[in-house]
Amino acid sequence: MAAHRYPTQEQVLDWMTSLSNWGRWGDDDQRGCLNLITPAKRRQAASLVQLGETVSCSRPVTTDTAPDIRYQVQRFMVDSGEGRDSDPPERKVTRRGAAEFIGMVFHGQSITHIDAMSHYSWEGKMYNGVPASVVTSREGAQSHSIEPASDGIVSRGILLDIPQVRDVDWLQPDEPVMPEDLDAAEELHGVRVEEGDILLVRTGYYRRRLLEGALPGGEPTPACQAACAPWFKERGVAMLGTDTSNDVRPSQYPDIGSPLHTLCLVTLGLWLIDNANLEQIADACRRHNRYEFMLNLGPLVLRNITGSPVNPIAIF
């Protein structure tokens, strides 16, 4: 795909302000584009449940080591089932069930998670102009944390399968998703992204990972190019998820490390789902010839945290 089709860094920097949703839902708003998911939108999503079939859109959280895992998930067993058959009587009374401690850094390129708007800032400001300094090492995210999503996120989900449009198994890192790909996928799938929808964009990257094994950390990855940001605002996308970490890696712009994260989380107030598994949902959509479904996300009820591990569930 020709490089001249990409917006320049100057254009992307201009979008940081020209696409802004700051103040759209009030100066104190912390929900951003989640405001577009109305009760009517949830009722529309519920009407799509016809078969009762559920599909997970999450990658497994594993404690296995792999070259693309920057922060290893930790598991410590508090107690196990070992020795239960030989414990002395007094030990049997006091010993409780098997249990473990799990610790993880869910931000990164392996665990399926939601990015809250406190995860990114630009020039010292988060969404709605709130200073990034309110996210502290001691108190955490005192604003724009995952908490506004505590009641769950339920809306119409739309899958746009870009490798299917291009007739390839997966996208190459130097061929990111462009707005015209989104338009072509809508036409191919017979759907149209509307205000309040949760948009899932498949690149096939996770399929490549499953077939070829874990790829080295820092491996170039495809994603939606920054050019898609105006498309997201025009359509009123409430939440965006892909099967990558949602930014072309490495960045195509020398002065913007993660342009899509910045445009979405800071400028638009558009929450992100990173590292989804879109293989099973793609299979289900092809099988049913239907690329719309009810999508449910239940982030953990956490205080002052910049996101949450999540298992998005699609229901047909």
Phi, psi and chi 1 to 4 in degrees:
 res  aa     phi    psi   chi1   chi2   chi3   chi4
   1 MET       -  127.7 -168.8  166.5  -69.5      -
   2 ALA   -63.4  136.4      -      -      -      -
   3 ALA   -65.4  -28.3      -      -      -      -
   4 HIS   -67.8  -10.4   69.5  -91.7      -      -
   5 ARG   -79.0  -17.1  -60.4 -179.8   62.0 -173.7
   6 TYR   -77.0  144.5  -57.6  150.1      -      -
   7 PRO   -63.9  149.7   23.4  -33.3      -      -
   8 THR   -73.9  166.3   64.7      -      -      -
   9 GLN   -61.1  -35.8  177.5  168.2  -79.5      -
  10 GLU   -62.8  -39.4  -71.7   69.1   26.4      -
  11 GLN   -64.6  -44.4  -73.2  177.0  -67.7      -
  12 VAL   -62.4  -42.5  175.2      -      -      -
  13 LEU   -63.1  -37.0  -69.8  172.4      -      -
  14 ASP   -64.6  -38.1  176.8   71.7      -      -
  15 TRP   -63.8  -24.0  -72.3  -20.4      -      -
  16 MET   -56.2  -27.7  -62.3  -68.6 -171.4      -
  17 THR  -110.8  -39.9   54.1      -      -      -
  18 SER   -69.6  -25.2   63.9      -      -      -
  19 LEU   -94.7    6.2  -65.5  178.8      -      -
  20 SER   -60.4  137.3  175.9      -      -      -
  21 ASN  -103.1   12.3  -83.6  -31.8      -      -
  22 TRP   -60.1  129.5  -69.3   13.1      -      -
  23 GLY    82.4   -7.7      -      -      -      -
  24 ARG   -59.9  -39.2  179.1  176.7  175.8 -179.1
  25 TRP  -112.9   24.9  -64.3  -73.9      -      -
  26 GLY   106.7  152.1      -      -      -      -
  27 ASP   -67.6  -22.8  -66.3  -21.8      -      -
  28 ASP  -100.9    7.2  -62.8  -33.7      -      -
  29 ASP   -64.6  137.9  174.8   61.1      -      -
  30 GLN  -125.4    8.2  -63.1 -172.0   37.6      -
  31 ARG   -98.0  -23.1  -69.0 -179.2   55.8   80.4
  32 GLY    56.5 -133.9      -      -      -      -
  33 CYS   -68.2  -10.7  -69.0      -      -      -
  34 LEU   -63.9  -19.6  -67.7 -175.9      -      -
  35 ASN   -61.9  -21.0  -73.6  -69.1      -      -
  36 LEU   -75.8  -13.2  -61.1  171.9      -      -
  37 ILE   -88.5   96.5  -56.6  177.2      -      -
  38 THR   -93.4  167.4   63.0      -      -      -
  39 PRO   -55.2  -37.5  -29.6   37.5      -      -
  40 ALA   -63.6  -36.7      -      -      -      -
  41 LYS   -67.1  -38.7 -167.2   68.1 -170.9 -177.9
  42 ARG   -66.7  -37.8  -63.8 -172.0 -168.2   97.7
  43 ARG   -65.2  -38.9  -69.9 -166.1  -63.1  -89.7
  44 GLN   -60.8  -43.6  178.2 -163.8   18.5      -
  45 ALA   -61.8  -42.4      -      -      -      -
  46 ALA   -63.5  -31.5      -      -      -      -
  47 SER   -68.7  -15.4   71.5      -      -      -
  48 LEU   -80.9  -11.3  -62.8  173.0      -      -
  49 VAL   -79.0  105.0  178.0      -      -      -
  50 GLN  -120.2  -30.7  -58.9  170.4    5.9      -
  51 LEU  -104.7  -21.3  -56.4  174.9      -      -
  52 GLY    77.0   13.8      -      -      -      -
  53 GLU   -84.7  131.0  176.7 -177.2  -15.7      -
  54 THR  -110.1  145.4   60.6      -      -      -
  55 VAL  -138.0  125.8 -179.1      -      -      -
  56 SER   -78.8  142.1  169.0      -      -      -
  57 CYS  -114.5   28.0  -61.4      -      -      -
  58 SER  -111.8  145.0  177.1      -      -      -
  59 ARG   -78.4  153.3  -58.9 -175.0 -170.4 -176.0
  60 PRO   -70.3  141.1   24.9  -33.6      -      -
  61 VAL   -88.3  118.1  178.0      -      -      -
  62 THR  -124.3  149.8  175.3      -      -      -
  63 THR   -92.8    3.6   57.2      -      -      -
  64 ASP   -67.8  148.9  -63.8  -21.4      -      -
  65 THR   -83.5  147.5   58.5      -      -      -
  66 ALA  -157.1  152.4      -      -      -      -
  67 PRO   -67.2  -17.4   21.5  -32.6      -      -
  68 ASP   -99.8    8.8   61.8  -16.0      -      -
  69 ILE   -99.1  110.8  -63.6  177.5      -      -
  70 ARG   -75.6  -43.8  179.8 -179.2  -61.0  177.3
  71 TYR  -117.8  114.1  -57.6  105.4      -      -
  72 GLN   -69.3  131.1 -174.5   64.8   40.5      -
  73 VAL   -67.3  133.8  176.0      -      -      -
  74 GLN  -108.5  138.7  -62.4  177.4  -30.5      -
  75 ARG  -132.5  124.9 -178.0 -166.3   66.0 -161.7
  76 PHE  -123.2  125.1  -58.7  111.9      -      -
  77 MET   -78.0  123.0  -64.5  -54.7  -62.6      -
  78 VAL   -76.9  -39.3  176.8      -      -      -
  79 ASP  -157.3  159.3 -157.5  -11.8      -      -
  80 SER  -135.5 -170.6   69.5      -      -      -
  81 GLY   -94.1    0.8      -      -      -      -
  82 GLU   -70.0  134.6  -62.0  165.0  -52.9      -
  83 GLY    78.5    6.2      -      -      -      -
  84 ARG   -62.8  -31.9  -62.9  -80.5  176.8  169.3
  85 ASP   -80.4  -10.3   55.5  -13.2      -      -
  86 SER  -122.4    5.6   57.2      -      -      -
  87 ASP   -61.4  142.0  -81.5  -19.8      -      -
  88 PRO   -66.7  159.2   22.0  -31.7      -      -
  89 PRO   -52.5  -43.9  -26.8   35.0      -      -
  90 GLU   -66.7  -32.1   63.5  -85.1   10.6      -
  91 ARG   -71.6  -36.6  177.3   62.9  172.0  148.0
  92 LYS   -61.5  -33.0  -69.7 -179.7 -179.9  179.2
  93 VAL   -73.0  -39.1  172.7      -      -      -
  94 THR   -90.9  -20.6   58.4      -      -      -
  95 ARG   -77.3  133.5 -166.8  174.6 -177.6 -173.7
  96 ARG  -103.0 -167.0  -61.3 -177.2  179.9 -180.0
  97 GLY   -72.2  166.9      -      -      -      -
  98 ALA   -64.3  143.2      -      -      -      -
  99 ALA  -157.8  159.3      -      -      -      -
 100 GLU  -145.4  161.7   62.1  -87.5  -77.7      -
 101 PHE  -103.4  132.9  161.5   86.2      -      -
 102 ILE  -120.0  127.7  -62.5  -68.9      -      -
 103 GLY  -126.9  138.6      -      -      -      -
 104 MET  -154.2  153.4   68.0  179.9   74.3      -
 105 VAL  -103.7  102.3  177.5      -      -      -
 106 PHE   -78.3  -24.9   53.9   81.5      -      -
 107 HIS   -66.4  141.0  -69.6  -61.6      -      -
 108 GLY   143.6 -148.7      -      -      -      -
 109 GLN  -124.2   23.0  -59.7 -176.6   38.3      -
 110 SER  -133.4  -36.8   56.8      -      -      -
 111 ILE   -93.3  132.7  -64.3  173.6      -      -
 112 THR   -69.5  123.7  -54.4      -      -      -
 113 HIS  -154.6  164.8   65.6  -85.4      -      -
 114 ILE   -98.6  135.3  -66.3  174.9      -      -
 115 ASP   -92.8  118.0  -75.3  -15.5      -      -
 116 ALA   -78.2  167.5      -      -      -      -
 117 MET   -73.9  -10.3  -69.4 -175.0  -68.3      -
 118 SER   -77.8   -5.9   52.0      -      -      -
 119 HIS   -72.6  -26.5 -178.1   47.3      -      -
 120 TYR  -135.0  153.6  -98.0   73.8      -      -
 121 SER  -142.8  166.3   60.4      -      -      -
 122 TRP  -139.2  124.6  177.7 -108.1      -      -
 123 GLU    51.4   41.3  -64.0 -176.1  -22.2      -
 124 GLY    80.1    8.4      -      -      -      -
 125 LYS  -126.3  139.4  -58.4  -70.4 -174.6 -178.6
 126 MET   -94.0 -176.4  -60.3 -172.1  -64.2      -
 127 TYR   -49.5  141.1  166.5   74.2      -      -
 128 ASN    67.3   16.7 -114.9    0.8      -      -
 129 GLY    79.6   10.1      -      -      -      -
 130 VAL   -71.7  132.8  173.8      -      -      -
 131 PRO   -60.1  135.5  -21.6   32.5      -      -
 132 ALA   -63.4  -20.0      -      -      -      -
 133 SER   -67.7  -11.0   57.8      -      -      -
 134 VAL   -76.8   -7.1  -57.5      -      -      -
 135 VAL   -94.3  104.4 -177.1      -      -      -
 136 THR  -114.2  161.5   68.4      -      -      -
 137 SER   -69.3  -24.3   56.3      -      -      -
 138 ARG   -92.1  -49.8  179.0  170.1  180.0  172.3
 139 GLU   -93.5  -14.2  -71.9   85.5    7.9      -
 140 GLY    80.0 -152.1      -      -      -      -
 141 ALA   -82.1   98.0      -      -      -      -
 142 GLN   -78.7   -4.2  -60.4  171.0   82.4      -
 143 SER  -150.6  154.6 -176.5      -      -      -
 144 HIS    61.9   29.9  -67.4   36.0      -      -
 145 SER   -82.5 -171.0   76.6      -      -      -
 146 ILE   -73.5  -11.0 -166.2   67.1      -      -
 147 GLU   -57.4  -37.6  -68.5  165.6   77.9      -
 148 PRO   -61.2  -13.9  -27.1   36.8      -      -
 149 ALA  -100.6   12.4      -      -      -      -
 150 SER   -63.0  -27.5  -65.8      -      -      -
 151 ASP   -82.3    2.7  -72.1  -27.0      -      -
 152 GLY    95.3  157.5      -      -      -      -
 153 ILE  -121.4  115.7  -56.2  169.2      -      -
 154 VAL  -131.6  124.4  179.6      -      -      -
 155 SER  -160.2 -178.4 -169.6      -      -      -
 156 ARG   -73.9  126.0 -176.8  174.6   80.6  137.5
 157 GLY   -97.1  142.5      -      -      -      -
 158 ILE  -126.9  128.3  -63.2  -73.2      -      -
 159 LEU  -102.8  127.5  175.2   70.6      -      -
 160 LEU  -113.5  112.9  -63.5 -176.6      -      -
 161 ASP   -96.8   95.4 -168.7  -20.7      -      -
 162 ILE   -71.2  -40.4  -51.6  -55.9      -      -
 163 PRO   -58.1  -33.9  -27.8   37.4      -      -
 164 GLN   -64.9  -37.4 -169.9  176.0    5.1      -
 165 VAL   -64.1  -42.8  170.9      -      -      -
 166 ARG   -87.8   -4.1  -63.1 -170.4 -172.0  175.1
 167 ASP    59.9   49.4 -165.3   25.1      -      -
 168 VAL  -133.3  166.6  -64.7      -      -      -
 169 ASP   -75.5  -38.1  -71.4  -29.6      -      -
 170 TRP  -158.8  160.1   49.8   72.7      -      -
 171 LEU   -80.3  148.1  -56.0 -171.7      -      -
 172 GLN   -84.8  151.9  -62.4  -59.7  -40.0      -
 173 PRO   -56.9  -30.8  -26.3   35.2      -      -
 174 ASP   -90.1   12.8   59.2  -11.8      -      -
 175 GLU  -130.8   67.3  -63.9 -178.4  -10.5      -
 176 PRO   -69.5  169.4   27.6  -35.5      -      -
 177 VAL   -72.9  130.1  178.7      -      -      -
 178 MET  -114.2  163.9  -60.6  -65.5  -72.5      -
 179 PRO   -55.2  -36.7  -25.5   33.8      -      -
 180 GLU   -66.5  -26.5   51.5  -95.6   36.4      -
 181 ASP   -67.3  -39.7  -68.2  -49.7      -      -
 182 LEU   -64.1  -42.3  -56.5  176.1      -      -
 183 ASP   -62.6  -43.9  -68.6  -28.5      -      -
 184 ALA   -65.6  -37.9      -      -      -      -
 185 ALA   -67.3  -39.1      -      -      -      -
 186 GLU   -58.2  -45.2  -75.3 -175.1  -40.5      -
 187 GLU   -65.8  -42.3 -177.9  175.2   -1.8      -
 188 LEU   -65.3  -40.6  178.4   65.8      -      -
 189 HIS   -88.0  -10.6  -59.0  -29.9      -      -
 190 GLY    71.7   35.0      -      -      -      -
 191 VAL  -131.7  166.4  -66.2      -      -      -
 192 ARG  -140.4  127.5 -179.0  176.3  173.8   82.4
 193 VAL   -69.7  128.9  176.1      -      -      -
 194 GLU  -123.3  169.6  -59.3  171.2  -10.1      -
 195 GLU   -58.8  130.7 -174.3  171.2  -83.2      -
 196 GLY    92.3   -3.3      -      -      -      -
 197 ASP   -75.8  152.7  -72.8  -18.9      -      -
 198 ILE   -97.8  118.9  -59.3  174.1      -      -
 199 LEU   -98.8  124.6  173.1   60.1      -      -
 200 LEU  -109.3  125.5  -57.3  178.7      -      -
 201 VAL  -116.5  116.4  179.1      -      -      -
 202 ARG   -91.7  129.3  178.9  176.9  176.7  -93.5
 203 THR  -105.8  -15.3   71.5      -      -      -
 204 GLY    84.8    1.7      -      -      -      -
 205 TYR   -61.4  -40.4  177.2   78.8      -      -
 206 TYR   -69.6  -32.3 -172.4   56.8      -      -
 207 ARG   -61.2  -44.2  172.6  175.9  170.3   79.9
 208 ARG   -59.1  -42.4  178.2 -172.7  172.6 -161.9
 209 ARG   -62.4  -41.3 -173.0 -176.2 -171.9  -81.3
 210 LEU   -65.6  -37.5  -69.1  172.2      -      -
 211 LEU   -81.3  -36.1  -67.9  176.5      -      -
 212 GLU  -101.3   -6.9  -63.0 -175.0   -0.5      -
 213 GLY    89.7  172.2      -      -      -      -
 214 ALA   -59.0  132.0      -      -      -      -
 215 LEU   -88.6  153.6  -56.4  170.9      -      -
 216 PRO   -58.2  145.4  -22.2   32.5      -      -
 217 GLY   -58.3  140.0      -      -      -      -
 218 GLY    82.4    2.6      -      -      -      -
 219 GLU   -58.5  133.5  175.2   80.8    4.5      -
 220 PRO   -55.3  138.1  -25.3   34.9      -      -
 221 THR  -131.7  147.4   57.3      -      -      -
 222 PRO   -81.8  166.8   32.2  -34.4      -      -
 223 ALA  -175.6 -174.6      -      -      -      -
 224 CYS   -71.7  126.0  -67.1      -      -      -
 225 GLN   -69.0  155.0 -143.2  -85.4  -15.4      -
 226 ALA   -55.4  -23.2      -      -      -      -
 227 ALA   -60.4  -18.5      -      -      -      -
 228 CYS   -78.2  -15.8  -65.6      -      -      -
 229 ALA   -57.7  -46.2      -      -      -      -
 230 PRO   -61.2  -32.7  -24.3   35.2      -      -
 231 TRP   -64.4  -43.5 -165.0   97.5      -      -
 232 PHE   -61.6  -42.3  -62.6  149.1      -      -
 233 LYS   -69.0  -43.4 -180.0  167.8 -175.3  179.1
 234 GLU   -59.3  -40.4  177.0 -173.0   -7.8      -
 235 ARG   -82.0  -15.3  -65.7  -58.9 -174.3   85.7
 236 GLY    75.3   39.0      -      -      -      -
 237 VAL   -63.0  131.3  174.4      -      -      -
 238 ALA   -88.3  -27.2      -      -      -      -
 239 MET  -159.8  143.5 -165.3  171.8 -159.5      -
 240 LEU  -122.3  135.1  169.9   68.4      -      -
 241 GLY  -137.4  142.4      -      -      -      -
 242 THR  -134.3  174.8   72.6      -      -      -
 243 ASP   -91.9   19.6   50.5    1.8      -      -
 244 THR  -128.2 -168.2   72.0      -      -      -
 245 SER   -87.7   19.1   57.1      -      -      -
 246 ASN    72.4   13.9  -93.2  -46.3      -      -
 247 ASP  -143.6  140.8 -108.2  -67.8      -      -
 248 VAL   -61.5  126.2  177.6      -      -      -
 249 ARG  -118.3  129.5  -50.6  -76.5 -174.8 -167.8
 250 PRO   -73.9  165.2   29.0  -35.8      -      -
 251 SER   -59.8  144.1  174.1      -      -      -
 252 GLN   -86.8    1.3  -62.0  167.3  -55.0      -
 253 TYR  -126.4  125.6  -57.7  100.9      -      -
 254 PRO   -64.4  -27.1   20.9  -31.9      -      -
 255 ASP  -108.8    8.0  -60.5  -37.7      -      -
 256 ILE  -132.9  109.1  -46.0  172.7      -      -
 257 GLY   -67.2  -44.5      -      -      -      -
 258 SER  -136.2   80.0  -60.8      -      -      -
 259 PRO   -61.4  -39.4   17.3  -29.3      -      -
 260 LEU   -71.4  -42.2 -162.6   74.4      -      -
 261 HIS   -57.2  -44.5  -91.9   71.6      -      -
 262 THR   -66.5  -46.6  -54.6      -      -      -
 263 LEU   -63.3  -41.1  -76.0  166.2      -      -
 264 CYS   -74.4  -57.1  -70.2      -      -      -
 265 LEU   -72.6  -38.2  -66.2  173.4      -      -
 266 VAL   -92.8  -49.8 -179.0      -      -      -
 267 THR   -79.3  -50.9  -59.5      -      -      -
 268 LEU   -87.6  -24.4  -65.1  174.6      -      -
 269 GLY    71.4   32.3      -      -      -      -
 270 LEU   -98.1  111.4  176.7   60.0      -      -
 271 TRP   -68.2  151.6  -63.2   51.6      -      -
 272 LEU  -122.0  146.3  -61.5  176.0      -      -
 273 ILE  -110.1  114.3  -51.5  166.7      -      -
 274 ASP   -95.3  145.8  -75.4   -5.4      -      -
 275 ASN    61.3   41.0  -49.2  -42.1      -      -
 276 ALA   -71.1  158.6      -      -      -      -
 277 ASN  -100.6  106.3  170.0   11.7      -      -
 278 LEU  -106.2   15.6  -58.7 -179.1      -      -
 279 GLU   -74.9  -46.9  -64.0  -50.5  -58.5      -
 280 GLN   -68.7  -37.8  -77.6   72.9   32.1      -
 281 ILE   -69.1  -34.6 -171.6   66.8      -      -
 282 ALA   -64.7  -41.6      -      -      -      -
 283 ASP   -61.9  -43.5  -70.2  -17.4      -      -
 284 ALA   -64.8  -41.2      -      -      -      -
 285 CYS   -63.8  -41.6  -73.7      -      -      -
 286 ARG   -65.3  -41.1  -64.9 -173.2 -161.7  108.8
 287 ARG   -64.3  -40.3 -171.8  170.5   68.1 -108.6
 288 HIS   -92.9   -6.1  -61.1  -52.3      -      -
 289 ASN    52.5   45.1 -167.0   28.3      -      -
 290 ARG  -148.3  122.9  176.7  154.3   70.2   93.7
 291 TYR  -110.1   19.8  -72.3   77.5      -      -
 292 GLU  -126.5  147.7   59.9  174.8   -7.2      -
 293 PHE  -165.7  167.6   37.5   83.4      -      -
 294 MET   -81.3  133.0 -177.2  178.2 -178.8      -
 295 LEU  -122.7  129.8 -169.1   63.7      -      -
 296 ASN  -121.0  131.2  -59.8  -90.2      -      -
 297 LEU  -129.3  127.4  -60.4   98.4      -      -
 298 GLY  -118.9   83.8      -      -      -      -
 299 PRO   -63.3  154.7   23.6  -32.8      -      -
 300 LEU   -62.6  146.5  -60.1  178.3      -      -
 301 VAL   -83.7   90.2 -177.6      -      -      -
 302 LEU  -115.6  151.5  -59.1  167.8      -      -
 303 ARG  -107.7  132.4  -64.8 -169.9   63.3 -173.1
 304 ASN    60.7   39.3  -62.5   -0.1      -      -
 305 ILE  -119.0  145.6  -55.4  -62.9      -      -
 306 THR   -84.2    9.9   61.1      -      -      -
 307 GLY   167.4 -163.8      -      -      -      -
 308 SER  -163.3  140.6  173.1      -      -      -
 309 PRO   -58.3  149.5  -15.4   27.5      -      -
 310 VAL  -153.1  152.0   71.9      -      -      -
 311 ASN  -121.3   91.1 -179.1   11.2      -      -
 312 PRO   -67.1  131.4  -14.9   29.4      -      -
 313 ILE  -116.2  120.5  -58.4  -67.2      -      -
 314 ALA   -93.3  141.3      -      -      -      -
 315 ILE  -126.1  125.3  -50.2  177.8      -      -
 316 PHE   -99.5      -  -74.0   86.1      -      -
